[in-house]
Amino acid sequence: MKVLTVLVLVFAVSACAQMRHRHMVEKAGGDTVFVCHKGKKTLEIPREAADAHIAHGDWYGRC
């Protein structure tokens, strides 16, 4: 039963992660992308800055 519970939790977390990155292809304009910053504010930032935002918990797409 414990193994089943762990598998269900892993599946749920991985499904959320896939949904979070679903908007990665959304372009804002030219060389910019939309990033949901701290889950509160949508930012349009240069693609070069996106990795730093993703590294601290932001995600691609609008909030």
PDB file of N, CA, C and O in Angstrom, chain B, residues numbered from 101:
ATOM      1  N   MET B 101       0.816  -1.196   0.000  1.00  0.00           N
ATOM      2  CA  MET B 101       0.000   0.000   0.000  1.00  0.00           C
ATOM      3  C   MET B 101       0.860   1.260   0.000  1.00  0.00           C
ATOM      4  O   MET B 101       0.523   2.249  -0.652  1.00  0.00           O
ATOM      5  N   LYS B 102       1.971   1.220   0.734  1.00  0.00           N
ATOM      6  CA  LYS B 102       2.862   2.382   0.770  1.00  0.00           C
ATOM      7  C   LYS B 102       3.441   2.662  -0.611  1.00  0.00           C
ATOM      8  O   LYS B 102       3.575   3.816  -1.016  1.00  0.00           O
ATOM      9  N   VAL B 103       3.780   1.602  -1.324  1.00  0.00           N
ATOM     10  CA  VAL B 103       4.347   1.772  -2.662  1.00  0.00           C
ATOM     11  C   VAL B 103       3.320   2.407  -3.587  1.00  0.00           C
ATOM     12  O   VAL B 103       3.659   3.286  -4.380  1.00  0.00           O
ATOM     13  N   LEU B 104       2.090   1.977  -3.494  1.00  0.00           N
ATOM     14  CA  LEU B 104       1.028   2.542  -4.323  1.00  0.00           C
ATOM     15  C   LEU B 104       0.831   4.023  -4.011  1.00  0.00           C
ATOM     16  O   LEU B 104       0.657   4.830  -4.924  1.00  0.00           O
ATOM     17  N   THR B 105       0.855   4.379  -2.748  1.00  0.00           N
ATOM     18  CA  THR B 105       0.705   5.777  -2.350  1.00  0.00           C
ATOM     19  C   THR B 105       1.842   6.628  -2.915  1.00  0.00           C
ATOM     20  O   THR B 105       1.606   7.725  -3.420  1.00  0.00           O
ATOM     21  N   VAL B 106       3.053   6.132  -2.833  1.00  0.00           N
ATOM     22  CA  VAL B 106       4.204   6.856  -3.366  1.00  0.00           C
ATOM     23  C   VAL B 106       4.076   7.023  -4.875  1.00  0.00           C
ATOM     24  O   VAL B 106       4.344   8.102  -5.402  1.00  0.00           O
ATOM     25  N   LEU B 107       3.671   5.973  -5.571  1.00  0.00           N
ATOM     26  CA  LEU B 107       3.513   6.056  -7.023  1.00  0.00           C
ATOM     27  C   LEU B 107       2.451   7.073  -7.419  1.00  0.00           C
ATOM     28  O   LEU B 107       2.634   7.818  -8.381  1.00  0.00           O
ATOM     29  N   VAL B 108       1.353   7.109  -6.691  1.00  0.00           N
ATOM     30  CA  VAL B 108       0.294   8.074  -6.983  1.00  0.00           C
ATOM     31  C   VAL B 108       0.803   9.498  -6.761  1.00  0.00           C
ATOM     32  O   VAL B 108       0.530  10.385  -7.570  1.00  0.00           O
ATOM     33  N   LEU B 109       1.527   9.721  -5.691  1.00  0.00           N
ATOM     34  CA  LEU B 109       2.074  11.051  -5.417  1.00  0.00           C
ATOM     35  C   LEU B 109       3.090  11.473  -6.476  1.00  0.00           C
ATOM     36  O   LEU B 109       3.092  12.626  -6.909  1.00  0.00           O
ATOM     37  N   VAL B 110       3.940  10.559  -6.890  1.00  0.00           N
ATOM     38  CA  VAL B 110       4.924  10.872  -7.933  1.00  0.00           C
ATOM     39  C   VAL B 110       4.215  11.220  -9.231  1.00  0.00           C
ATOM     40  O   VAL B 110       4.599  12.168  -9.916  1.00  0.00           O
ATOM     41  N   PHE B 111       3.193  10.468  -9.568  1.00  0.00           N
ATOM     42  CA  PHE B 111       2.429  10.753 -10.784  1.00  0.00           C
ATOM     43  C   PHE B 111       1.777  12.130 -10.709  1.00  0.00           C
ATOM     44  O   PHE B 111       1.811  12.884 -11.681  1.00  0.00           O
ATOM     45  N   ALA B 112       1.193  12.458  -9.582  1.00  0.00           N
ATOM     46  CA  ALA B 112       0.519  13.751  -9.427  1.00  0.00           C
ATOM     47  C   ALA B 112       1.509  14.907  -9.550  1.00  0.00           C
ATOM     48  O   ALA B 112       1.216  15.907 -10.205  1.00  0.00           O
ATOM     49  N   VAL B 113       2.659  14.777  -8.934  1.00  0.00           N
ATOM     50  CA  VAL B 113       3.668  15.835  -9.001  1.00  0.00           C
ATOM     51  C   VAL B 113       4.192  15.988 -10.422  1.00  0.00           C
ATOM     52  O   VAL B 113       4.363  17.108 -10.903  1.00  0.00           O
ATOM     53  N   SER B 114       4.446  14.881 -11.093  1.00  0.00           N
ATOM     54  CA  SER B 114       4.963  14.977 -12.464  1.00  0.00           C
ATOM     55  C   SER B 114       3.917  15.559 -13.404  1.00  0.00           C
ATOM     56  O   SER B 114       4.273  16.272 -14.341  1.00  0.00           O
ATOM     57  N   ALA B 115       2.652  15.277 -13.182  1.00  0.00           N
ATOM     58  CA  ALA B 115       1.591  15.856 -14.013  1.00  0.00           C
ATOM     59  C   ALA B 115       1.531  17.367 -13.823  1.00  0.00           C
ATOM     60  O   ALA B 115       1.336  18.106 -14.788  1.00  0.00           O
ATOM     61  N   CYS B 116       1.695  17.827 -12.601  1.00  0.00           N
ATOM     62  CA  CYS B 116       1.699  19.271 -12.341  1.00  0.00           C
ATOM     63  C   CYS B 116       2.891  19.938 -13.008  1.00  0.00           C
ATOM     64  O   CYS B 116       2.757  21.027 -13.566  1.00  0.00           O
ATOM     65  N   ALA B 117       4.036  19.311 -12.960  1.00  0.00           N
ATOM     66  CA  ALA B 117       5.230  19.882 -13.580  1.00  0.00           C
ATOM     67  C   ALA B 117       5.054  20.003 -15.084  1.00  0.00           C
ATOM     68  O   ALA B 117       5.493  20.985 -15.683  1.00  0.00           O
ATOM     69  N   GLN B 118       4.414  19.015 -15.699  1.00  0.00           N
ATOM     70  CA  GLN B 118       4.183  19.080 -17.136  1.00  0.00           C
ATOM     71  C   GLN B 118       3.213  20.193 -17.468  1.00  0.00           C
ATOM     72  O   GLN B 118       3.395  20.878 -18.474  1.00  0.00           O
ATOM     73  N   MET B 119       2.200  20.394 -16.668  1.00  0.00           N
ATOM     74  CA  MET B 119       1.245  21.460 -16.919  1.00  0.00           C
ATOM     75  C   MET B 119       1.911  22.820 -16.753  1.00  0.00           C
ATOM     76  O   MET B 119       1.613  23.757 -17.495  1.00  0.00           O
ATOM     77  N   ARG B 120       2.795  22.925 -15.800  1.00  0.00           N
ATOM     78  CA  ARG B 120       3.480  24.188 -15.539  1.00  0.00           C
ATOM     79  C   ARG B 120       4.315  24.608 -16.743  1.00  0.00           C
ATOM     80  O   ARG B 120       4.388  25.796 -17.056  1.00  0.00           O
ATOM     81  N   HIS B 121       4.945  23.652 -17.423  1.00  0.00           N
ATOM     82  CA  HIS B 121       5.825  23.967 -18.544  1.00  0.00           C
ATOM     83  C   HIS B 121       5.122  23.874 -19.891  1.00  0.00           C
ATOM     84  O   HIS B 121       5.769  23.975 -20.934  1.00  0.00           O
ATOM     85  N   ARG B 122       3.834  23.686 -19.881  1.00  0.00           N
ATOM     86  CA  ARG B 122       3.069  23.574 -21.114  1.00  0.00           C
ATOM     87  C   ARG B 122       3.153  24.855 -21.927  1.00  0.00           C
ATOM     88  O   ARG B 122       3.092  24.800 -23.155  1.00  0.00           O
ATOM     89  N   HIS B 123       3.289  25.989 -21.288  1.00  0.00           N
ATOM     90  CA  HIS B 123       3.290  27.277 -21.971  1.00  0.00           C
ATOM     91  C   HIS B 123       4.691  27.737 -22.368  1.00  0.00           C
ATOM     92  O   HIS B 123       4.877  28.903 -22.717  1.00  0.00           O
ATOM     93  N   MET B 124       5.659  26.859 -22.322  1.00  0.00           N
ATOM     94  CA  MET B 124       7.026  27.260 -22.626  1.00  0.00           C
ATOM     95  C   MET B 124       7.161  27.831 -24.033  1.00  0.00           C
ATOM     96  O   MET B 124       8.036  28.661 -24.279  1.00  0.00           O
ATOM     97  N   VAL B 125       6.321  27.407 -24.943  1.00  0.00           N
ATOM     98  CA  VAL B 125       6.442  27.875 -26.324  1.00  0.00           C
ATOM     99  C   VAL B 125       5.740  29.209 -26.535  1.00  0.00           C
ATOM    100  O   VAL B 125       5.846  29.799 -27.611  1.00  0.00           O
ATOM    101  N   GLU B 126       5.039  29.683 -25.540  1.00  0.00           N
ATOM    102  CA  GLU B 126       4.329  30.955 -25.680  1.00  0.00           C
ATOM    103  C   GLU B 126       5.332  32.093 -25.774  1.00  0.00           C
ATOM    104  O   GLU B 126       6.116  32.326 -24.853  1.00  0.00           O
ATOM    105  N   LYS B 127       5.298  32.789 -26.884  1.00  0.00           N
ATOM    106  CA  LYS B 127       6.209  33.905 -27.098  1.00  0.00           C
ATOM    107  C   LYS B 127       5.501  35.205 -26.772  1.00  0.00           C
ATOM    108  O   LYS B 127       4.319  35.376 -27.072  1.00  0.00           O
ATOM    109  N   ALA B 128       6.220  36.100 -26.167  1.00  0.00           N
ATOM    110  CA  ALA B 128       5.669  37.422 -25.895  1.00  0.00           C
ATOM    111  C   ALA B 128       5.861  38.299 -27.121  1.00  0.00           C
ATOM    112  O   ALA B 128       4.898  38.843 -27.661  1.00  0.00           O
ATOM    113  N   GLY B 129       7.065  38.429 -27.542  1.00  0.00           N
ATOM    114  CA  GLY B 129       7.359  39.228 -28.724  1.00  0.00           C
ATOM    115  C   GLY B 129       8.840  39.155 -29.027  1.00  0.00           C
ATOM    116  O   GLY B 129       9.664  39.483 -28.173  1.00  0.00           O
ATOM    117  N   GLY B 130       9.190  38.730 -30.227  1.00  0.00           N
ATOM    118  CA  GLY B 130      10.596  38.650 -30.601  1.00  0.00           C
ATOM    119  C   GLY B 130      11.378  37.698 -29.729  1.00  0.00           C
ATOM    120  O   GLY B 130      11.115  36.496 -29.727  1.00  0.00           O
ATOM    121  N   ASP B 131      12.335  38.220 -28.989  1.00  0.00           N
ATOM    122  CA  ASP B 131      13.215  37.397 -28.163  1.00  0.00           C
ATOM    123  C   ASP B 131      12.811  37.410 -26.698  1.00  0.00           C
ATOM    124  O   ASP B 131      13.664  37.253 -25.824  1.00  0.00           O
ATOM    125  N   THR B 132      11.540  37.592 -26.416  1.00  0.00           N
ATOM    126  CA  THR B 132      11.071  37.605 -25.030  1.00  0.00           C
ATOM    127  C   THR B 132      10.064  36.487 -24.799  1.00  0.00           C
ATOM    128  O   THR B 132       9.463  35.966 -25.738  1.00  0.00           O
ATOM    129  N   VAL B 133       9.893  36.130 -23.531  1.00  0.00           N
ATOM    130  CA  VAL B 133       8.925  35.109 -23.125  1.00  0.00           C
ATOM    131  C   VAL B 133       8.154  35.621 -21.920  1.00  0.00           C
ATOM    132  O   VAL B 133       8.601  36.530 -21.220  1.00  0.00           O
ATOM    133  N   PHE B 134       6.991  35.027 -21.687  1.00  0.00           N
ATOM    134  CA  PHE B 134       6.223  35.323 -20.489  1.00  0.00           C
ATOM    135  C   PHE B 134       6.647  34.370 -19.383  1.00  0.00           C
ATOM    136  O   PHE B 134       6.824  33.174 -19.616  1.00  0.00           O
ATOM    137  N   VAL B 135       6.809  34.905 -18.176  1.00  0.00           N
ATOM    138  CA  VAL B 135       7.151  34.115 -16.999  1.00  0.00           C
ATOM    139  C   VAL B 135       6.223  34.535 -15.873  1.00  0.00           C
ATOM    140  O   VAL B 135       5.997  35.724 -15.652  1.00  0.00           O
ATOM    141  N   CYS B 136       5.684  33.547 -15.161  1.00  0.00           N
ATOM    142  CA  CYS B 136       4.874  33.837 -13.978  1.00  0.00           C
ATOM    143  C   CYS B 136       5.844  33.970 -12.803  1.00  0.00           C
ATOM    144  O   CYS B 136       6.435  32.983 -12.364  1.00  0.00           O
ATOM    145  N   HIS B 137       6.001  35.180 -12.305  1.00  0.00           N
ATOM    146  CA  HIS B 137       6.974  35.490 -11.261  1.00  0.00           C
ATOM    147  C   HIS B 137       6.336  35.362  -9.883  1.00  0.00           C
ATOM    148  O   HIS B 137       5.397  36.083  -9.547  1.00  0.00           O
ATOM    149  N   LYS B 138       6.864  34.430  -9.094  1.00  0.00           N
ATOM    150  CA  LYS B 138       6.398  34.177  -7.728  1.00  0.00           C
ATOM    151  C   LYS B 138       4.915  33.831  -7.670  1.00  0.00           C
ATOM    152  O   LYS B 138       4.271  34.018  -6.637  1.00  0.00           O
ATOM    153  N   GLY B 139       4.371  33.327  -8.779  1.00  0.00           N
ATOM    154  CA  GLY B 139       2.968  32.921  -8.804  1.00  0.00           C
ATOM    155  C   GLY B 139       1.992  34.072  -8.734  1.00  0.00           C
ATOM    156  O   GLY B 139       0.796  33.859  -8.537  1.00  0.00           O
ATOM    157  N   LYS B 140       2.492  35.315  -8.896  1.00  0.00           N
ATOM    158  CA  LYS B 140       1.630  36.477  -8.713  1.00  0.00           C
ATOM    159  C   LYS B 140       1.613  37.426  -9.892  1.00  0.00           C
ATOM    160  O   LYS B 140       0.579  38.027 -10.184  1.00  0.00           O
ATOM    161  N   LYS B 141       2.737  37.572 -10.576  1.00  0.00           N
ATOM    162  CA  LYS B 141       2.848  38.626 -11.580  1.00  0.00           C
ATOM    163  C   LYS B 141       3.436  38.069 -12.872  1.00  0.00           C
ATOM    164  O   LYS B 141       4.471  37.403 -12.848  1.00  0.00           O
ATOM    165  N   THR B 142       2.786  38.336 -13.989  1.00  0.00           N
ATOM    166  CA  THR B 142       3.302  37.924 -15.287  1.00  0.00           C
ATOM    167  C   THR B 142       4.327  38.946 -15.762  1.00  0.00           C
ATOM    168  O   THR B 142       4.050  40.144 -15.826  1.00  0.00           O
ATOM    169  N   LEU B 143       5.518  38.448 -16.094  1.00  0.00           N
ATOM    170  CA  LEU B 143       6.584  39.301 -16.606  1.00  0.00           C
ATOM    171  C   LEU B 143       6.894  38.922 -18.046  1.00  0.00           C
ATOM    172  O   LEU B 143       6.815  37.748 -18.411  1.00  0.00           O
ATOM    173  N   GLU B 144       7.239  39.890 -18.852  1.00  0.00           N
ATOM    174  CA  GLU B 144       7.764  39.650 -20.188  1.00  0.00           C
ATOM    175  C   GLU B 144       9.253  39.946 -20.110  1.00  0.00           C
ATOM    176  O   GLU B 144       9.660  41.093 -19.924  1.00  0.00           O
ATOM    177  N   ILE B 145      10.062  38.901 -20.254  1.00  0.00           N
ATOM    178  CA  ILE B 145      11.504  39.045 -20.054  1.00  0.00           C
ATOM    179  C   ILE B 145      12.268  38.501 -21.260  1.00  0.00           C
ATOM    180  O   ILE B 145      11.720  37.725 -22.043  1.00  0.00           O
ATOM    181  N   PRO B 146      13.534  38.906 -21.413  1.00  0.00           N
ATOM    182  CA  PRO B 146      14.360  38.334 -22.485  1.00  0.00           C
ATOM    183  C   PRO B 146      14.561  36.838 -22.259  1.00  0.00           C
ATOM    184  O   PRO B 146      14.640  36.387 -21.116  1.00  0.00           O
ATOM    185  N   ARG B 147      14.642  36.078 -23.331  1.00  0.00           N
ATOM    186  CA  ARG B 147      14.865  34.628 -23.217  1.00  0.00           C
ATOM    187  C   ARG B 147      16.110  34.319 -22.381  1.00  0.00           C
ATOM    188  O   ARG B 147      16.138  33.329 -21.649  1.00  0.00           O
ATOM    189  N   GLU B 148      17.126  35.154 -22.490  1.00  0.00           N
ATOM    190  CA  GLU B 148      18.371  34.921 -21.758  1.00  0.00           C
ATOM    191  C   GLU B 148      18.159  34.975 -20.246  1.00  0.00           C
ATOM    192  O   GLU B 148      18.904  34.334 -19.504  1.00  0.00           O
ATOM    193  N   ALA B 149      17.178  35.712 -19.780  1.00  0.00           N
ATOM    194  CA  ALA B 149      16.914  35.845 -18.345  1.00  0.00           C
ATOM    195  C   ALA B 149      15.970  34.769 -17.823  1.00  0.00           C
ATOM    196  O   ALA B 149      15.818  34.621 -16.610  1.00  0.00           O
ATOM    197  N   ALA B 150      15.343  34.026 -18.707  1.00  0.00           N
ATOM    198  CA  ALA B 150      14.324  33.061 -18.290  1.00  0.00           C
ATOM    199  C   ALA B 150      14.894  31.957 -17.408  1.00  0.00           C
ATOM    200  O   ALA B 150      14.265  31.582 -16.419  1.00  0.00           O
ATOM    201  N   ASP B 151      16.069  31.428 -17.742  1.00  0.00           N
ATOM    202  CA  ASP B 151      16.638  30.336 -16.952  1.00  0.00           C
ATOM    203  C   ASP B 151      16.826  30.721 -15.491  1.00  0.00           C
ATOM    204  O   ASP B 151      16.581  29.906 -14.602  1.00  0.00           O
ATOM    205  N   ALA B 152      17.250  31.937 -15.235  1.00  0.00           N
ATOM    206  CA  ALA B 152      17.438  32.385 -13.851  1.00  0.00           C
ATOM    207  C   ALA B 152      16.104  32.424 -13.111  1.00  0.00           C
ATOM    208  O   ALA B 152      16.040  32.072 -11.933  1.00  0.00           O
ATOM    209  N   HIS B 153      15.053  32.845 -13.783  1.00  0.00           N
ATOM    210  CA  HIS B 153      13.737  32.880 -13.146  1.00  0.00           C
ATOM    211  C   HIS B 153      13.215  31.469 -12.888  1.00  0.00           C
ATOM    212  O   HIS B 153      12.677  31.195 -11.815  1.00  0.00           O
ATOM    213  N   ILE B 154      13.369  30.584 -13.851  1.00  0.00           N
ATOM    214  CA  ILE B 154      12.913  29.204 -13.687  1.00  0.00           C
ATOM    215  C   ILE B 154      13.675  28.538 -12.548  1.00  0.00           C
ATOM    216  O   ILE B 154      13.104  27.742 -11.803  1.00  0.00           O
ATOM    217  N   ALA B 155      14.952  28.856 -12.407  1.00  0.00           N
ATOM    218  CA  ALA B 155      15.785  28.253 -11.360  1.00  0.00           C
ATOM    219  C   ALA B 155      15.306  28.608  -9.960  1.00  0.00           C
ATOM    220  O   ALA B 155      15.524  27.829  -9.032  1.00  0.00           O
ATOM    221  N   HIS B 156      14.658  29.762  -9.774  1.00  0.00           N
ATOM    222  CA  HIS B 156      14.189  30.100  -8.430  1.00  0.00           C
ATOM    223  C   HIS B 156      12.682  29.909  -8.258  1.00  0.00           C
ATOM    224  O   HIS B 156      12.077  30.476  -7.348  1.00  0.00           O
ATOM    225  N   GLY B 157      12.081  29.103  -9.143  1.00  0.00           N
ATOM    226  CA  GLY B 157      10.701  28.690  -8.902  1.00  0.00           C
ATOM    227  C   GLY B 157       9.641  29.327  -9.772  1.00  0.00           C
ATOM    228  O   GLY B 157       8.476  28.937  -9.691  1.00  0.00           O
ATOM    229  N   ASP B 158       9.998  30.293 -10.603  1.00  0.00           N
ATOM    230  CA  ASP B 158       9.015  30.853 -11.527  1.00  0.00           C
ATOM    231  C   ASP B 158       8.744  29.830 -12.622  1.00  0.00           C
ATOM    232  O   ASP B 158       9.456  28.831 -12.725  1.00  0.00           O
ATOM    233  N   TRP B 159       7.723  30.066 -13.442  1.00  0.00           N
ATOM    234  CA  TRP B 159       7.445  29.150 -14.546  1.00  0.00           C
ATOM    235  C   TRP B 159       7.034  29.920 -15.786  1.00  0.00           C
ATOM    236  O   TRP B 159       6.599  31.070 -15.720  1.00  0.00           O
ATOM    237  N   TYR B 160       7.189  29.241 -16.929  1.00  0.00           N
ATOM    238  CA  TYR B 160       6.839  29.838 -18.208  1.00  0.00           C
ATOM    239  C   TYR B 160       5.334  30.007 -18.329  1.00  0.00           C
ATOM    240  O   TYR B 160       4.569  29.169 -17.854  1.00  0.00           O
ATOM    241  N   GLY B 161       4.918  31.075 -18.957  1.00  0.00           N
ATOM    242  CA  GLY B 161       3.506  31.335 -19.201  1.00  0.00           C
ATOM    243  C   GLY B 161       2.980  32.437 -18.303  1.00  0.00           C
ATOM    244  O   GLY B 161       3.679  32.974 -17.443  1.00  0.00           O
ATOM    245  N   ARG B 162       1.731  32.744 -18.539  1.00  0.00           N
ATOM    246  CA  ARG B 162       1.070  33.779 -17.737  1.00  0.00           C
ATOM    247  C   ARG B 162       0.558  33.185 -16.435  1.00  0.00           C
ATOM    248  O   ARG B 162       0.272  31.990 -16.359  1.00  0.00           O
ATOM    249  N   CYS B 163       0.446  34.015 -15.423  1.00  0.00           N
ATOM    250  CA  CYS B 163      -0.059  33.568 -14.112  1.00  0.00           C
ATOM    251  C   CYS B 163      -1.555  33.303 -14.177  1.00  0.00           C
ATOM    252  O   CYS B 163      -2.158  32.920 -13.174  1.00  0.00           O
TER     253      CYS B 163
END
